[in-house]
Amino acid sequence: MIANDSLEIILVTYNRKKFPIRHLDITILDNNSNDGTFELIKNYQAEFPNLQYIKNPCNIGGGANVVKAFTLASKKYIWVLCDDDTYDFDGFEQIEKAMNEGYDAIFTRPVDNKTTDIYSSASFVPGCIYKTENITETVICNMYDNISNMFPHLALIAKNINDNNKYYIPAKDHVKVYTGNYDSNVYIRGYHNKADIPLWRKNMFLYVGFLNSLYLINSDKKRNLFFKLHVASKKNIFSYINSYLKQNFLIYNNSSYNLFCLFKHLSYYQKIIFMLILIVLYIKAIFYYNFCNKEFLFMQNDKKWQEYLTFVNEQRYIDKLAKKYNNKKILIYGTGTIAEHIFDNYDLSKLNIIAVSDKKYTIRSTYKGYLAVSPDEIKDLNPDIILFTLYSNKPVKDYLKKQNIDVIYKDLIKREKYILI
């Protein structure tokens, strides 16, 4: 049982009616949803009187809603949850024990006990339970100030790092991160007039905000060591820099602010690599803009998936996959926008589909007539192939490989090199 006397749980949400509310003693901090969330929670409150509900009079932004959650802390510890993740309370007694022992920061997922991993893991909002006494006025001010960097909550873990406080790290993962389709501008979700948002803010991507948040750590030595080890952990510095430069160019309107923020953290050697890759990227850009079908270059935020799938003859691609993997057990990962288009408009009957999976499923269900399971059940089904219906499948693929799921990984989306990037 969760120690309600010492732990305050606040779930920040916006337009997540479709995600079920768990049976927890929590406060819902609603950022002025308009999808029926209010009515849903009122129904739950009739059954669960310990469920509290606060609705903001207007959408104050995702970052500000997170900060507001921390300002509401009234118990010994606070745990701020997000509305698109799932939670596992099996073995939570160890977390309770850590609270009783007075740890300042209690992680809810296994991490390495060193500054680089502590700071990185804390960037995930529900990744840590914090002792309320460390939420000082200065920390709250730093949180509000860091909203523009998309990680306001890092002000609190920085406070713990600066003060050399105690951390507890569990043996198991109590939070399963949502890895489905999402808008790359998720941190401005709900803004009704995005034209009024400054370009540098609107075009900033997460990694730039994370790097800027490093300045919340007071020690130059710790901050510089963090970045040195963080970059060193990347197997290939060329692909590491190229990946972020490509994101900036294709999705974030080639923001000069992002380029500056990435550049200033690099060593002299890395800055040379940065400039070389940037030059090559601009040469490629000239090719793309002059010789390629520009209509489908930037699809991550686009709603034209059906047009794209028709353009590349998706059905022929599906039939080739069916012929190549005849009688192989196939699991399809992803049940978002792209999956909707494929399942509703294309013939998948020749594929031996045993199930579909997505982080949104915590219990067995169905999707378009197929068995739908959580990612934790994939290994038990023993598929031969996993086909992705995600724009970017790397995070999910990395997660599945860590679960020792050794299968063939392929896209169910036909990707044309010079059309969809």
C-alpha positions as CSV (number, residue, x, y, z in Angstrom):
1,M,0.0,0.0,0.0
2,I,1.2,3.5,-0.8
3,A,2.1,5.6,2.2
4,N,-0.6,8.2,1.7
5,D,0.5,10.1,4.9
6,S,3.9,10.9,3.5
7,L,3.5,10.8,-0.3
8,E,1.6,13.4,-2.4
9,I,0.8,12.1,-5.9
10,I,-0.2,14.7,-8.6
11,L,-1.0,13.7,-12.2
12,V,-0.6,16.5,-14.7
13,T,-2.9,16.1,-17.7
14,Y,-4.3,17.7,-20.8
15,N,-6.9,16.1,-23.1
16,R,-6.2,12.5,-22.0
17,K,-9.7,11.2,-21.5
18,K,-8.8,8.1,-23.4
19,F,-6.2,7.1,-20.9
20,P,-7.9,5.3,-17.9
21,I,-7.5,6.8,-14.4
22,R,-5.9,4.3,-12.1
23,H,-7.2,3.5,-8.6
24,L,-4.8,5.8,-6.8
25,D,-5.1,8.4,-4.1
26,I,-4.0,11.3,-6.3
27,T,-4.7,14.9,-7.3
28,I,-5.5,15.5,-11.0
29,L,-4.1,18.8,-12.2
30,D,-6.0,19.5,-15.4
31,N,-4.5,22.0,-17.8
32,N,-8.0,23.2,-19.0
33,S,-8.8,20.1,-21.1
34,N,-11.7,20.3,-23.5
35,D,-12.1,16.6,-24.4
36,G,-14.4,15.5,-21.6
37,T,-11.7,14.9,-19.0
38,F,-13.6,16.9,-16.5
39,E,-16.8,14.8,-16.8
40,L,-14.7,11.5,-16.7
41,I,-13.0,12.5,-13.4
42,K,-16.2,13.7,-11.9
43,N,-17.6,10.2,-12.5
44,Y,-14.6,8.7,-10.8
45,Q,-14.8,11.0,-7.8
46,A,-18.3,9.7,-7.1
47,E,-16.7,6.2,-6.6
48,F,-13.3,7.3,-5.2
49,P,-13.7,10.2,-2.8
50,N,-9.9,10.4,-2.3
51,L,-9.5,11.5,-5.9
52,Q,-9.0,15.3,-6.0
53,Y,-9.4,17.4,-9.1
54,I,-8.0,20.9,-9.9
55,K,-8.7,22.5,-13.3
56,N,-6.7,25.5,-14.5
57,P,-8.9,28.3,-15.8
58,C,-6.8,28.4,-18.9
59,N,-4.0,26.3,-20.5
60,I,-0.9,27.6,-18.9
61,G,1.4,25.3,-20.9
62,G,2.8,21.8,-20.0
63,G,5.9,23.1,-18.3
64,A,4.0,25.6,-16.1
65,N,1.5,22.9,-15.2
66,V,4.4,20.7,-14.0
67,V,5.8,23.6,-11.9
68,K,2.3,24.2,-10.4
69,A,2.2,20.6,-9.4
70,F,5.4,21.0,-7.3
71,T,4.0,24.2,-5.7
72,L,1.1,22.1,-4.4
73,A,3.3,19.8,-2.4
74,S,2.1,19.5,1.2
75,K,3.3,16.1,2.4
76,K,6.8,14.8,3.1
77,Y,7.3,13.6,-0.5
78,I,5.8,14.4,-3.9
79,W,5.6,12.3,-7.0
80,V,4.4,14.1,-10.2
81,L,3.0,11.7,-12.8
82,C,2.4,12.2,-16.5
83,D,-0.8,11.1,-18.2
84,D,0.6,9.0,-21.0
85,D,2.8,6.5,-19.0
86,T,1.8,3.4,-17.1
87,Y,2.8,2.5,-13.5
88,D,3.8,-0.8,-11.8
89,F,3.3,-0.8,-8.0
90,D,4.5,-4.4,-7.5
91,G,7.4,-4.2,-5.0
92,F,6.6,-0.6,-4.2
93,E,7.4,-1.4,-0.5
94,Q,11.1,-0.7,-1.3
95,I,10.1,2.8,-2.3
96,E,8.2,3.2,0.9
97,K,11.2,2.0,2.9
98,A,13.4,4.6,1.1
99,M,10.9,7.3,2.1
100,N,11.0,6.1,5.7
101,E,14.8,6.3,5.6
102,G,14.7,9.9,4.5
103,Y,16.3,9.9,1.1
104,D,16.1,13.2,-0.7
105,A,15.4,11.9,-4.2
106,I,13.9,8.4,-4.8
107,F,14.2,7.2,-8.3
108,T,11.4,5.0,-9.7
109,R,13.5,3.4,-12.4
110,P,17.0,1.7,-12.2
111,V,19.8,4.2,-13.1
112,D,23.6,4.3,-12.6
113,N,24.5,6.1,-9.5
114,K,26.6,8.8,-11.1
115,T,25.9,12.5,-11.9
116,T,25.4,12.0,-15.6
117,D,22.8,9.3,-15.2
118,I,21.2,10.9,-12.2
119,Y,20.6,14.1,-14.1
120,S,19.6,12.4,-17.4
121,S,17.1,10.1,-15.7
122,A,15.5,12.9,-13.7
123,S,14.6,14.6,-17.0
124,F,11.7,12.2,-17.1
125,V,9.1,13.8,-14.9
126,P,7.8,10.7,-13.1
127,G,11.3,9.2,-12.8
128,C,11.8,10.6,-9.3
129,I,10.0,11.1,-6.1
130,Y,11.3,14.2,-4.2
131,K,11.5,15.3,-0.6
132,T,9.3,18.4,-0.3
133,E,11.6,20.2,2.0
134,N,14.1,20.7,-0.9
135,I,11.5,22.5,-2.9
136,T,12.6,26.0,-1.8
137,E,11.5,29.3,-3.2
138,T,14.7,29.5,-5.2
139,V,14.0,26.1,-6.7
140,I,10.5,27.2,-7.7
141,C,11.8,30.4,-9.3
142,N,14.4,28.3,-11.2
143,M,11.6,26.0,-12.3
144,Y,9.6,28.9,-13.7
145,D,12.7,30.3,-15.3
146,N,13.5,27.0,-17.0
147,I,10.1,26.4,-18.5
148,S,11.5,28.0,-21.7
149,N,14.0,25.1,-21.8
150,M,11.2,22.5,-21.5
151,F,12.6,20.8,-18.4
152,P,11.5,23.0,-15.4
153,H,11.6,20.0,-13.0
154,L,15.4,19.6,-13.5
155,A,15.8,22.6,-11.2
156,L,14.9,20.2,-8.3
157,I,17.4,17.4,-9.2
158,A,20.0,20.1,-9.7
159,K,19.4,21.3,-6.2
160,N,20.0,17.8,-4.9
161,I,23.2,17.5,-7.0
162,N,24.4,20.9,-5.8
163,D,23.8,19.9,-2.1
164,N,25.2,16.4,-2.5
165,N,22.0,14.9,-1.3
166,K,21.1,11.2,-0.9
167,Y,19.5,9.2,-3.7
168,Y,17.7,5.9,-3.7
169,I,17.8,3.7,-6.8
170,P,15.4,0.8,-7.1
171,A,16.1,-2.6,-8.6
172,K,13.0,-2.6,-10.8
173,D,11.2,-0.2,-13.1
174,H,8.0,1.2,-11.7
175,V,7.2,3.5,-14.6
176,K,6.8,2.4,-18.2
177,V,7.4,5.3,-20.6
178,Y,5.0,5.9,-23.4
179,T,6.8,5.4,-26.7
180,G,4.0,5.7,-29.2
181,N,3.5,8.4,-31.8
182,Y,3.7,11.9,-30.5
183,D,4.0,15.4,-31.8
184,S,7.6,16.7,-31.8
185,N,6.2,20.0,-30.4
186,V,4.6,18.2,-27.5
187,Y,5.6,20.8,-25.0
188,I,3.4,23.5,-26.7
189,R,0.5,21.1,-27.0
190,G,-2.8,22.9,-26.3
191,Y,-1.6,26.4,-27.3
192,H,-4.5,27.8,-29.4
193,N,-2.4,30.4,-31.2
194,K,1.0,29.0,-31.9
195,A,1.8,32.0,-34.2
196,D,2.3,34.1,-31.1
197,I,5.0,31.8,-29.7
198,P,8.6,33.1,-30.3
199,L,10.3,31.1,-33.1
200,W,13.3,30.1,-31.0
201,R,10.9,28.6,-28.4
202,K,8.6,26.9,-30.9
203,N,11.5,25.5,-32.9
204,M,13.6,24.3,-29.9
205,F,13.9,20.5,-29.6
206,L,14.2,18.6,-26.4
207,Y,17.9,17.9,-26.4
208,V,18.7,21.6,-26.7
209,G,16.5,22.4,-23.8
210,F,18.2,19.6,-21.8
211,L,21.7,21.0,-22.6
212,N,20.6,24.5,-21.6
213,S,19.3,23.1,-18.3
214,L,22.8,21.9,-17.3
215,Y,23.5,25.4,-16.1
216,L,21.2,24.7,-13.1
217,I,24.2,22.7,-11.8
218,N,26.4,25.2,-10.0
219,S,29.6,23.3,-10.2
220,D,31.5,23.9,-13.5
221,K,33.5,20.7,-12.9
222,K,30.3,18.6,-12.5
223,R,28.6,20.3,-15.5
224,N,31.6,19.9,-17.8
225,L,32.2,16.3,-16.7
226,F,28.5,15.5,-17.3
227,F,28.7,16.7,-20.9
228,K,32.0,15.0,-21.6
229,L,30.8,11.7,-20.3
230,H,27.4,12.1,-22.0
231,V,29.0,12.6,-25.4
232,A,31.6,9.9,-24.8
233,S,28.7,7.5,-24.2
234,K,27.7,7.8,-27.8
235,K,29.4,5.1,-29.9
236,N,29.9,7.3,-32.9
237,I,30.4,11.1,-32.5
238,F,29.7,11.6,-36.2
239,S,26.3,10.0,-36.2
240,Y,25.6,11.6,-32.8
241,I,26.1,15.2,-34.1
242,N,24.6,14.3,-37.5
243,S,21.4,13.0,-35.9
244,Y,20.7,16.3,-34.1
245,L,21.7,18.5,-37.0
246,K,19.3,16.5,-39.2
247,Q,16.5,16.9,-36.7
248,N,17.1,20.6,-36.5
249,F,17.0,21.0,-40.3
250,L,14.1,18.7,-41.1
251,I,11.7,19.3,-38.3
252,Y,12.7,22.5,-36.5
253,N,13.1,24.9,-39.4
254,N,16.9,24.9,-39.2
255,S,16.8,27.0,-36.0
256,S,20.0,29.1,-35.6
257,Y,19.3,29.1,-31.8
258,N,19.4,25.3,-31.8
259,L,22.7,25.3,-33.8
260,F,24.2,27.8,-31.3
261,C,23.2,25.8,-28.3
262,L,24.5,22.5,-29.7
263,F,27.8,24.2,-30.8
264,K,28.7,25.9,-27.6
265,H,28.8,22.7,-25.6
266,L,31.3,20.9,-27.9
267,S,35.0,20.5,-27.5
268,Y,37.3,22.0,-30.2
269,Y,37.6,18.7,-32.0
270,Q,33.8,18.2,-31.9
271,K,33.2,21.7,-33.2
272,I,35.3,20.9,-36.3
273,I,33.1,17.7,-36.9
274,F,30.0,19.8,-36.3
275,M,31.0,22.3,-39.0
276,L,31.9,19.6,-41.5
277,I,28.6,17.8,-41.0
278,L,26.7,21.0,-41.2
279,I,28.3,21.8,-44.6
280,V,27.4,18.3,-45.9
281,L,23.9,18.7,-44.6
282,Y,23.4,22.0,-46.5
283,I,24.7,20.4,-49.7
284,K,22.2,17.6,-49.3
285,A,19.5,20.2,-48.6
286,I,20.1,21.8,-52.0
287,F,19.7,18.3,-53.6
288,Y,16.4,17.6,-51.7
289,Y,14.9,21.0,-52.5
290,N,15.7,20.9,-56.2
291,F,15.3,17.2,-57.2
292,C,13.0,15.6,-54.7
293,N,9.3,15.5,-54.0
294,K,9.1,18.2,-51.3
295,E,5.5,17.5,-50.5
296,F,6.4,14.6,-48.2
297,L,9.8,15.7,-46.9
298,F,8.6,16.7,-43.4
299,M,6.0,14.2,-42.3
300,Q,6.5,14.0,-38.6
301,N,4.0,16.8,-37.9
302,D,2.0,16.2,-41.1
303,K,-1.5,14.7,-41.5
304,K,-1.0,13.6,-45.1
305,W,0.0,10.0,-44.3
306,Q,-2.7,8.6,-46.6
307,E,-1.5,10.6,-49.5
308,Y,2.1,9.5,-48.8
309,L,1.1,5.8,-48.5
310,T,-0.8,6.0,-51.8
311,F,2.2,7.8,-53.5
312,V,4.7,5.1,-52.6
313,N,2.3,2.2,-53.3
314,E,2.1,0.9,-49.8
315,Q,0.0,-2.1,-50.8
316,R,2.7,-3.5,-53.1
317,Y,5.2,-3.1,-50.3
318,I,2.9,-5.0,-47.9
319,D,2.5,-7.8,-50.4
320,K,6.3,-8.0,-50.8
321,L,6.7,-8.3,-47.0
322,A,4.0,-11.1,-47.0
323,K,5.8,-13.0,-49.7
324,K,9.2,-12.6,-48.1
325,Y,8.1,-13.6,-44.6
326,N,5.5,-16.2,-45.5
327,N,4.4,-18.2,-42.5
328,K,6.6,-16.1,-40.1
329,K,4.9,-14.9,-37.0
330,I,4.5,-11.1,-37.2
331,L,3.8,-8.6,-34.5
332,I,3.0,-5.0,-35.4
333,Y,4.1,-2.3,-33.0
334,G,2.3,1.0,-33.0
335,T,-1.4,1.8,-33.0
336,G,-1.3,5.6,-33.7
337,T,-2.1,7.7,-36.7
338,I,0.0,5.8,-39.2
339,A,-1.4,2.4,-38.1
340,E,-5.0,3.8,-38.4
341,H,-4.3,4.6,-42.1
342,I,-2.6,1.2,-42.8
343,F,-5.2,-1.0,-41.0
344,D,-8.2,0.9,-42.5
345,N,-7.0,1.2,-46.1
346,Y,-4.8,-1.7,-46.9
347,D,-5.1,-5.5,-47.1
348,L,-2.9,-7.1,-44.4
349,S,-4.5,-10.6,-44.7
350,K,-1.5,-12.1,-46.3
351,L,0.7,-11.2,-43.3
352,N,0.6,-13.7,-40.5
353,I,-0.1,-11.2,-37.8
354,I,-0.3,-12.8,-34.3
355,A,-0.8,-9.5,-32.4
356,V,-0.3,-5.7,-32.2
357,S,1.4,-3.9,-29.4
358,D,1.7,-0.4,-28.0
359,K,2.6,1.2,-24.6
360,K,-1.0,2.3,-24.2
361,Y,-2.0,-1.4,-23.6
362,T,-1.5,-2.5,-20.0
363,I,-4.0,-5.5,-20.3
364,R,-4.9,-7.6,-23.2
365,S,-7.3,-6.0,-25.6
366,T,-8.1,-5.9,-29.3
367,Y,-7.2,-3.5,-32.1
368,K,-8.8,-3.7,-35.5
369,G,-9.8,-7.3,-34.8
370,Y,-6.3,-8.3,-33.7
371,L,-5.0,-9.2,-30.2
372,A,-3.4,-6.1,-28.6
373,V,-0.8,-6.7,-25.9
374,S,1.6,-4.6,-23.8
375,P,5.2,-4.5,-24.8
376,D,6.0,-6.7,-21.7
377,E,4.1,-9.6,-23.3
378,I,5.8,-9.5,-26.7
379,K,8.6,-11.9,-25.7
380,D,6.0,-14.5,-24.5
381,L,4.3,-14.5,-27.9
382,N,7.7,-15.3,-29.5
383,P,7.3,-13.4,-32.8
384,D,9.7,-13.9,-35.7
385,I,9.3,-10.3,-37.0
386,I,8.2,-7.0,-35.5
387,L,6.9,-4.5,-38.0
388,F,6.7,-0.8,-36.9
389,T,4.1,1.7,-37.8
390,L,6.0,4.6,-36.2
391,Y,7.7,7.6,-37.8
392,S,10.7,6.9,-35.7
393,N,11.1,3.4,-34.3
394,K,14.6,3.8,-32.7
395,P,13.4,4.4,-29.1
396,V,11.1,1.4,-29.2
397,K,13.6,-0.8,-30.9
398,D,16.2,0.0,-28.3
399,Y,13.8,-0.8,-25.5
400,L,12.8,-4.1,-27.1
401,K,16.4,-5.1,-27.6
402,K,17.1,-4.4,-23.9
403,Q,14.3,-6.9,-23.2
404,N,16.4,-9.5,-25.2
405,I,13.7,-9.7,-27.9
406,D,15.9,-11.1,-30.7
407,V,13.8,-10.8,-33.8
408,I,13.8,-9.2,-37.3
409,Y,12.9,-5.5,-37.0
410,K,11.3,-3.9,-40.1
411,D,9.1,-0.9,-41.0
412,L,5.6,-1.6,-42.2
413,I,5.8,1.9,-43.8
414,K,7.5,2.0,-47.1
415,R,10.2,4.6,-46.8
416,E,11.5,6.3,-49.9
417,K,15.0,7.7,-49.3
418,Y,14.4,11.0,-51.1
419,I,10.8,11.4,-50.2
420,L,10.3,10.5,-46.5
421,I,13.2,11.4,-44.3
